[in-house]
Amino acid sequence: MAGLNARVDIYDPEKGDSKHDIPAGTKIENLPDDWKCPRCKRKKEKFKVL
């Protein structure tokens, strides 16, 4: 899992991101370079692995 410090936005690789057609099982480091959080619109570089 990866989370953004001081926020509750979490990318869960077990669920993926259906809004952006990211299948379950996709690790944060394997997300496309232009991926952004569907809630906060921040880039994946802003997330930390928990």
C-alpha contacts under 8 A as a table, 3 or more apart, distances in Angstrom:
res1	aa1	res2	aa2	distance
1	M	10	I	6.94
1	M	11	Y	5.93
1	M	12	D	4.92
1	M	13	P	6.19
1	M	28	I	7.62
1	M	49	V	5.73
1	M	50	L	5.56
2	A	10	I	5.80
2	A	11	Y	5.45
2	A	12	D	6.86
2	A	28	I	6.96
2	A	47	F	5.73
2	A	48	K	5.07
2	A	49	V	4.01
2	A	50	L	5.21
3	G	7	R	7.56
3	G	8	V	7.15
3	G	9	D	5.96
3	G	10	I	4.60
3	G	11	Y	6.51
3	G	47	F	5.12
3	G	48	K	5.36
3	G	49	V	6.39
3	G	50	L	6.46
4	L	7	R	5.57
4	L	8	V	7.05
4	L	9	D	6.17
4	L	10	I	6.99
4	L	46	K	6.29
4	L	47	F	4.55
4	L	48	K	6.09
5	N	47	F	7.36
5	N	48	K	7.46
9	D	37	C	7.84
9	D	39	R	7.20
9	D	40	C	7.42
11	Y	16	G	7.28
11	Y	17	D	7.76
11	Y	28	I	7.43
11	Y	37	C	7.75
12	D	15	K	5.50
12	D	16	G	6.12
13	P	16	G	4.92
13	P	24	A	5.93
13	P	25	G	5.09
13	P	26	T	5.21
13	P	27	K	5.25
13	P	28	I	6.84
14	E	24	A	5.06
14	E	25	G	4.99
14	E	26	T	7.38
15	K	23	P	7.36
15	K	24	A	4.60
15	K	25	G	6.91
16	G	22	I	5.29
16	G	23	P	5.00
16	G	24	A	4.07
16	G	25	G	6.34
16	G	26	T	6.05
17	D	20	H	5.65
17	D	21	D	6.14
17	D	22	I	4.77
17	D	23	P	6.56
17	D	24	A	7.36
18	S	21	D	4.74
18	S	22	I	5.74
18	S	23	P	6.88
19	K	22	I	7.63
19	K	38	P	7.11
20	H	38	P	7.97
22	I	26	T	6.89
22	I	31	L	7.64
23	P	26	T	6.11
26	T	30	N	6.25
26	T	31	L	6.84
27	K	30	N	5.25
27	K	31	L	6.72
28	I	31	L	5.36
28	I	44	K	7.21
31	L	35	W	6.36
31	L	44	K	7.78
32	P	35	W	5.31
33	D	44	K	7.67
34	D	43	K	7.13
35	W	43	K	6.09
35	W	44	K	6.33
36	K	40	C	7.88
36	K	41	K	4.98
36	K	42	R	5.13
36	K	43	K	4.44
36	K	44	K	6.05
37	C	40	C	5.53
37	C	41	K	4.62
37	C	42	R	5.41
37	C	43	K	6.50
37	C	44	K	7.19
38	P	41	K	5.66
42	R	46	K	6.62
43	K	46	K	5.78
43	K	47	F	7.67
44	K	47	F	5.45
45	E	48	K	7.81
